[in-house]
Amino acid sequence: MRNYGSEQTMITKEEITIKVPSEVAEAYRNATEEEREQIESRIAVLLKSSMTSKQEAIAKLRQTMDEIGRRAAERGLTPEILESILNDDE
């Protein structure tokens, strides 16, 4: 358990394996425990940031799709008309 300010947060950690260039692996192995913890924290932040960006992109896509659907409905497109258009063999 780690303390972050006045709030106590239990962080479950799990080990993963990643491939890095040999010199990076050697530098990591030769690093102090504190340096390794800093490196691990930076990697975690980078991966979390990537996950957040993806989630934001998905949310924006859904918002855009909802807006397109709303505009299409305002212009008279119904599910039946859309189905007819999609099933049109011509």
C-alpha positions as CSV (number, residue, x, y, z in Angstrom):
1,M,0.0,0.0,0.0
2,R,1.3,3.4,-0.9
3,N,0.4,6.8,0.6
4,Y,-0.4,9.6,-1.8
5,G,-0.9,12.7,0.2
6,S,-3.6,12.1,2.9
7,E,-5.3,9.6,0.7
8,Q,-4.4,5.9,1.0
9,T,-4.6,3.9,-2.2
10,M,-3.9,0.3,-2.6
11,I,-2.3,-0.3,-6.0
12,T,-2.2,-3.8,-7.3
13,K,0.9,-4.3,-9.5
14,E,1.4,-7.0,-12.0
15,E,4.6,-8.0,-13.8
16,I,4.7,-7.8,-17.6
17,T,7.4,-8.5,-20.1
18,I,8.3,-6.0,-22.9
19,K,11.0,-6.2,-25.5
20,V,13.6,-3.4,-25.5
21,P,17.0,-2.9,-27.1
22,S,19.8,-4.8,-25.2
23,E,21.5,-1.6,-24.0
24,V,18.2,-0.4,-22.5
25,A,17.7,-3.8,-20.7
26,E,21.2,-3.6,-19.4
27,A,20.8,-0.1,-18.1
28,Y,17.5,-1.1,-16.4
29,R,19.3,-4.1,-14.7
30,N,22.1,-1.8,-13.6
31,A,19.7,0.9,-12.2
32,T,19.1,1.4,-8.5
33,E,15.8,0.2,-7.1
34,E,14.6,3.9,-7.0
35,E,15.6,4.4,-10.6
36,R,13.7,1.2,-11.6
37,E,10.6,2.4,-9.8
38,Q,10.8,5.8,-11.6
39,I,11.1,4.0,-14.9
40,E,8.2,1.7,-14.1
41,S,6.0,4.7,-13.1
42,R,6.9,6.5,-16.4
43,I,5.9,3.5,-18.4
44,A,2.7,3.2,-16.5
45,V,1.8,6.8,-17.1
46,L,2.6,6.5,-20.8
47,L,0.4,3.4,-21.2
48,K,-2.4,5.0,-19.2
49,S,-2.2,8.1,-21.4
50,S,-2.5,5.9,-24.5
51,M,-5.6,4.2,-23.0
52,T,-7.2,7.5,-22.2
53,S,-6.5,8.9,-25.7
54,K,-8.2,5.8,-27.2
55,Q,-11.2,6.1,-24.9
56,E,-11.5,9.8,-25.7
57,A,-11.4,9.0,-29.5
58,I,-14.1,6.3,-29.1
59,A,-16.3,8.8,-27.1
60,K,-15.8,11.4,-29.8
61,L,-16.6,8.9,-32.6
62,R,-19.8,7.9,-30.7
63,Q,-20.7,11.6,-30.3
64,T,-20.2,12.3,-34.0
65,M,-22.3,9.2,-35.0
66,D,-25.1,10.4,-32.7
67,E,-25.0,13.8,-34.3
68,I,-25.1,12.4,-37.8
69,G,-28.1,10.2,-36.8
70,R,-29.8,13.2,-35.3
71,R,-29.3,15.3,-38.4
72,A,-30.4,12.5,-40.7
73,A,-33.6,12.1,-38.6
74,E,-34.3,15.8,-38.8
75,R,-34.0,15.6,-42.6
76,G,-36.6,12.8,-42.7
77,L,-34.4,9.7,-42.8
78,T,-36.2,6.9,-41.1
79,P,-34.9,3.4,-40.3
80,E,-37.1,2.0,-43.0
81,I,-35.7,4.4,-45.6
82,L,-32.1,3.6,-44.5
83,E,-32.8,-0.1,-44.8
84,S,-34.3,0.4,-48.2
85,I,-31.2,2.3,-49.4
86,L,-28.8,-0.3,-47.9
87,N,-30.7,-3.2,-49.5
88,D,-31.0,-1.6,-52.9
89,D,-29.3,-3.9,-55.4
90,E,-29.0,-1.3,-58.1
